[in-house]
Amino acid sequence: MAPCRRAVRDWPALHPRVDRYSQICLRTNRYSVPVRLIGRTVRVIHEAKGPRS
């Protein structure tokens, strides 16, 4: 029997607000999002990945 995959709801979810420049801030990084989301709170699922080889 194969091990179960980790469910999406187990990952930490964040709820940043989209600023007037159509960006969200996660920790020290800024990410652009669609303009139609300006002023809204969005749900972000953050999954840390290890270094690439």
N, CA, C and O atoms as a printed pandas DataFrame, in Angstrom:
     atom_number atom_name residue_name chain_id  residue_number  x_coord  y_coord  z_coord
0              1         N          MET        A               1    0.835   -1.163    0.000
1              2        CA          MET        A               1    0.000    0.000    0.000
2              3         C          MET        A               1    0.894    1.244    0.000
3              4         O          MET        A               1    1.858    1.325    0.761
4              5         N          ALA        A               2    0.565    2.206   -0.856
5              6        CA          ALA        A               2    1.351    3.435   -0.968
6              7         C          ALA        A               2    0.981    4.409    0.152
7              8         O          ALA        A               2   -0.164    4.422    0.603
8              9         N          PRO        A               3    1.938    5.221    0.604
9             10        CA          PRO        A               3    1.627    6.208    1.638
10            11         C          PRO        A               3    0.668    7.273    1.107
11            12         O          PRO        A               3    0.684    7.590   -0.083
12            13         N          CYS        A               4   -0.149    7.814    1.974
13            14        CA          CYS        A               4   -1.101    8.856    1.597
14            15         C          CYS        A               4   -0.367   10.157    1.311
15            16         O          CYS        A               4    0.615   10.489    1.975
16            17         N          ARG        A               5   -0.848   10.882    0.326
17            18        CA          ARG        A               5   -0.298   12.206    0.049
18            19         C          ARG        A               5   -0.818   13.180    1.094
19            20         O          ARG        A               5   -1.915   13.009    1.626
20            21         N          ARG        A               6   -0.043   14.174    1.375
21            22        CA          ARG        A               6   -0.438   15.180    2.355
22            23         C          ARG        A               6   -1.592   16.008    1.781
23            24         O          ARG        A               6   -1.516   16.492    0.651
24            25         N          ALA        A               7   -2.635   16.160    2.552
25            26        CA          ALA        A               7   -3.800   16.914    2.105
26            27         C          ALA        A               7   -3.474   18.405    2.039
27            28         O          ALA        A               7   -2.699   18.910    2.850
28            29         N          VAL        A               8   -4.062   19.104    1.078
29            30        CA          VAL        A               8   -3.815   20.535    0.907
30            31         C          VAL        A               8   -4.152   21.307    2.175
31            32         O          VAL        A               8   -3.451   22.261    2.512
32            33         N          ARG        A               9   -5.186   20.925    2.873
33            34        CA          ARG        A               9   -5.591   21.666    4.065
34            35         C          ARG        A               9   -4.576   21.555    5.205
35            36         O          ARG        A               9   -4.666   22.303    6.179
36            37         N          ASP        A              10   -3.611   20.633    5.102
37            38        CA          ASP        A              10   -2.589   20.498    6.137
38            39         C          ASP        A              10   -1.473   21.541    5.997
39            40         O          ASP        A              10   -0.724   21.774    6.945
40            41         N          TRP        A              11   -1.360   22.169    4.819
41            42        CA          TRP        A              11   -0.333   23.174    4.622
42            43         C          TRP        A              11   -0.795   24.486    5.230
43            44         O          TRP        A              11   -1.994   24.762    5.269
44            45         N          PRO        A              12    0.135   25.293    5.702
45            46        CA          PRO        A              12   -0.283   26.565    6.299
46            47         C          PRO        A              12   -0.902   27.490    5.256
47            48         O          PRO        A              12   -0.314   27.720    4.199
48            49         N          ALA        A              13   -2.070   28.013    5.547
49            50        CA          ALA        A              13   -2.745   28.947    4.649
50            51         C          ALA        A              13   -2.596   30.360    5.209
51            52         O          ALA        A              13   -2.734   30.583    6.412
52            53         N          LEU        A              14   -2.316   31.298    4.327
53            54        CA          LEU        A              14   -2.167   32.688    4.705
54            55         C          LEU        A              14   -3.267   33.490    4.013
55            56         O          LEU        A              14   -3.794   33.060    2.986
56            57         N          HIS        A              15   -3.615   34.643    4.562
57            58        CA          HIS        A              15   -4.690   35.459    4.003
58            59         C          HIS        A              15   -4.260   36.924    3.875
59            60         O          HIS        A              15   -4.768   37.785    4.593
60            61         N          PRO        A              16   -3.317   37.206    2.955
61            62        CA          PRO        A              16   -2.884   38.598    2.781
62            63         C          PRO        A              16   -3.906   39.404    1.975
63            64         O          PRO        A              16   -4.725   38.843    1.249
64            65         N          ARG        A              17   -3.841   40.713    2.116
65            66        CA          ARG        A              17   -4.719   41.613    1.373
66            67         C          ARG        A              17   -3.951   42.136    0.154
67            68         O          ARG        A              17   -2.770   42.468    0.256
68            69         N          VAL        A              18   -4.620   42.205   -0.985
69            70        CA          VAL        A              18   -3.992   42.695   -2.218
70            71         C          VAL        A              18   -3.947   44.223   -2.149
71            72         O          VAL        A              18   -4.969   44.874   -1.934
72            73         N          ASP        A              19   -2.749   44.786   -2.335
73            74        CA          ASP        A              19   -2.604   46.240   -2.234
74            75         C          ASP        A              19   -2.985   46.946   -3.540
75            76         O          ASP        A              19   -3.380   46.297   -4.509
76            77         N          ARG        A              20   -2.866   48.259   -3.561
77            78        CA          ARG        A              20   -3.290   49.043   -4.728
78            79         C          ARG        A              20   -2.386   48.845   -5.938
79            80         O          ARG        A              20   -2.727   49.267   -7.043
80            81         N          TYR        A              21   -1.242   48.210   -5.739
81            82        CA          TYR        A              21   -0.333   47.907   -6.843
82            83         C          TYR        A              21   -0.520   46.479   -7.355
83            84         O          TYR        A              21    0.287   45.985   -8.142
84            85         N          SER        A              22   -1.573   45.830   -6.909
85            86        CA          SER        A              22   -1.908   44.461   -7.308
86            87         C          SER        A              22   -0.841   43.467   -6.855
87            88         O          SER        A              22   -0.451   42.570   -7.603
88            89         N          GLN        A              23   -0.376   43.644   -5.615
89            90        CA          GLN        A              23    0.647   42.764   -5.060
90            91         C          GLN        A              23    0.252   42.302   -3.662
91            92         O          GLN        A              23   -0.504   42.969   -2.956
92            93         N          ILE        A              24    0.785   41.143   -3.285
93            94        CA          ILE        A              24    0.647   40.661   -1.918
94            95         C          ILE        A              24    2.044   40.490   -1.344
95            96         O          ILE        A              24    3.005   40.265   -2.080
96            97         N          CYS        A              25    2.148   40.596   -0.037
97            98        CA          CYS        A              25    3.435   40.461    0.638
98            99         C          CYS        A              25    3.401   39.198    1.498
99           100         O          CYS        A              25    2.540   39.048    2.366
100          101         N          LEU        A              26    4.341   38.302    1.247
101          102        CA          LEU        A              26    4.496   37.092    2.052
102          103         C          LEU        A              26    5.897   37.088    2.628
103          104         O          LEU        A              26    6.889   36.931    1.917
104          105         N          ARG        A              27    5.946   37.265    3.930
105          106        CA          ARG        A              27    7.219   37.414    4.646
106          107         C          ARG        A              27    7.967   38.607    4.062
107          108         O          ARG        A              27    7.500   39.736    4.214
108          109         N          THR        A              28    9.095   38.410    3.409
109          110        CA          THR        A              28    9.847   39.536    2.853
110          111         C          THR        A              28    9.716   39.633    1.344
111          112         O          THR        A              28   10.382   40.465    0.730
112          113         N          ASN        A              29    8.882   38.813    0.730
113          114        CA          ASN        A              29    8.731   38.798   -0.726
114          115         C          ASN        A              29    7.393   39.390   -1.155
115          116         O          ASN        A              29    6.403   39.303   -0.428
116          117         N          ARG        A              30    7.373   39.995   -2.348
117          118        CA          ARG        A              30    6.150   40.542   -2.915
118          119         C          ARG        A              30    5.834   39.776   -4.189
119          120         O          ARG        A              30    6.721   39.470   -4.987
120          121         N          TYR        A              31    4.553   39.474   -4.364
121          122        CA          TYR        A              31    4.098   38.726   -5.534
122          123         C          TYR        A              31    2.951   39.464   -6.197
123          124         O          TYR        A              31    2.064   39.980   -5.515
124          125         N          SER        A              32    2.962   39.518   -7.529
125          126        CA          SER        A              32    1.869   40.179   -8.224
126          127         C          SER        A              32    0.704   39.207   -8.398
127          128         O          SER        A              32    0.894   37.999   -8.536
128          129         N          VAL        A              33   -0.492   39.762   -8.387
129          130        CA          VAL        A              33   -1.721   38.989   -8.554
130          131         C          VAL        A              33   -2.587   39.731   -9.572
131          132         O          VAL        A              33   -2.288   40.880   -9.897
132          133         N          PRO        A              34   -3.652   39.106  -10.085
133          134        CA          PRO        A              34   -4.515   39.798  -11.051
134          135         C          PRO        A              34   -5.100   41.102  -10.479
135          136         O          PRO        A              34   -5.445   41.179   -9.300
136          137         N          VAL        A              35   -5.200   42.110  -11.336
137          138        CA          VAL        A              35   -5.688   43.435  -10.945
138          139         C          VAL        A              35   -7.091   43.367  -10.347
139          140         O          VAL        A              35   -7.410   44.145   -9.448
140          141         N          ARG        A              36   -7.917   42.474  -10.818
141          142        CA          ARG        A              36   -9.305   42.396  -10.326
142          143         C          ARG        A              36   -9.391   42.064   -8.833
143          144         O          ARG        A              36  -10.458   42.197   -8.234
144          145         N          LEU        A              37   -8.272   41.631   -8.222
145          146        CA          LEU        A              37   -8.270   41.272   -6.801
146          147         C          LEU        A              37   -7.846   42.418   -5.878
147          148         O          LEU        A              37   -7.779   42.229   -4.663
148          149         N          ILE        A              38   -7.561   43.599   -6.429
149          150        CA          ILE        A              38   -7.140   44.732   -5.604
150          151         C          ILE        A              38   -8.176   45.002   -4.510
151          152         O          ILE        A              38   -9.375   45.086   -4.778
152          153         N          GLY        A              39   -7.695   45.134   -3.283
153          154        CA          GLY        A              39   -8.556   45.420   -2.140
154          155         C          GLY        A              39   -9.155   44.186   -1.480
155          156         O          GLY        A              39   -9.749   44.294   -0.407
156          157         N          ARG        A              40   -9.017   43.044   -2.083
157          158        CA          ARG        A              40   -9.577   41.815   -1.522
158          159         C          ARG        A              40   -8.536   41.062   -0.699
159          160         O          ARG        A              40   -7.331   41.246   -0.866
160          161         N          THR        A              41   -9.026   40.226    0.176
161          162        CA          THR        A              41   -8.165   39.310    0.916
162          163         C          THR        A              41   -8.169   37.998    0.151
163          164         O          THR        A              41   -9.229   37.489   -0.215
164          165         N          VAL        A              42   -6.985   37.453   -0.089
165          166        CA          VAL        A              42   -6.869   36.204   -0.850
166          167         C          VAL        A              42   -6.316   35.097    0.033
167          168         O          VAL        A              42   -5.671   35.360    1.048
168          169         N          ARG        A              43   -6.572   33.879   -0.356
169          170        CA          ARG        A              43   -6.062   32.722    0.387
170          171         C          ARG        A              43   -4.837   32.199   -0.350
171          172         O          ARG        A              43   -4.895   31.916   -1.546
172          173         N          VAL        A              44   -3.743   32.074    0.366
173          174        CA          VAL        A              44   -2.490   31.599   -0.215
174          175         C          VAL        A              44   -2.056   30.357    0.535
175          176         O          VAL        A              44   -2.010   30.352    1.765
176          177         N          ILE        A              45   -1.741   29.309   -0.197
177          178        CA          ILE        A              45   -1.213   28.092    0.418
178          179         C          ILE        A              45    0.284   28.071    0.159
179          180         O          ILE        A              45    0.732   28.039   -0.987
180          181         N          HIS        A              46    1.035   28.089    1.225
181          182        CA          HIS        A              46    2.497   28.153    1.134
182          183         C          HIS        A              46    3.080   26.781    1.419
183          184         O          HIS        A              46    2.859   26.196    2.479
184          185         N          GLU        A              47    3.827   26.285    0.452
185          186        CA          GLU        A              47    4.481   24.992    0.621
186          187         C          GLU        A              47    5.981   25.190    0.427
187          188         O          GLU        A              47    6.429   25.581   -0.650
188          189         N          ALA        A              48    6.738   24.924    1.459
189          190        CA          ALA        A              48    8.188   25.057    1.358
190          191         C          ALA        A              48    8.744   23.853    0.610
191          192         O          ALA        A              48    8.366   22.708    0.857
192          193         N          LYS        A              49    9.641   24.148   -0.301
193          194        CA          LYS        A              49   10.291   23.078   -1.061
194          195         C          LYS        A              49   11.775   23.112   -0.754
195          196         O          LYS        A              49   12.342   24.174   -0.499
196          197         N          GLY        A              50   12.383   21.977   -0.779
197          198        CA          GLY        A              50   13.801   21.880   -0.505
198          199         C          GLY        A              50   14.635   22.386   -1.677
199          200         O          GLY        A              50   14.085   22.734   -2.722
200          201         N          PRO        A              51   15.940   22.429   -1.515
201          202        CA          PRO        A              51   16.813   22.898   -2.603
202          203         C          PRO        A              51   16.773   21.944   -3.789
203          204         O          PRO        A              51   16.600   20.734   -3.641
204          205         N          ARG        A              52   16.939   22.527   -4.959
205          206        CA          ARG        A              52   16.941   21.714   -6.186
206          207         C          ARG        A              52   18.329   21.140   -6.408
207          208         O          ARG        A              52   19.337   21.748   -6.051
208          209         N          SER        A              53   18.358   19.968   -6.999
209          210        CA          SER        A              53   19.681   19.364   -7.256
210          211         C          SER        A              53   20.009   19.421   -8.722
211          212         O          SER        A              53   21.076   18.964   -9.135
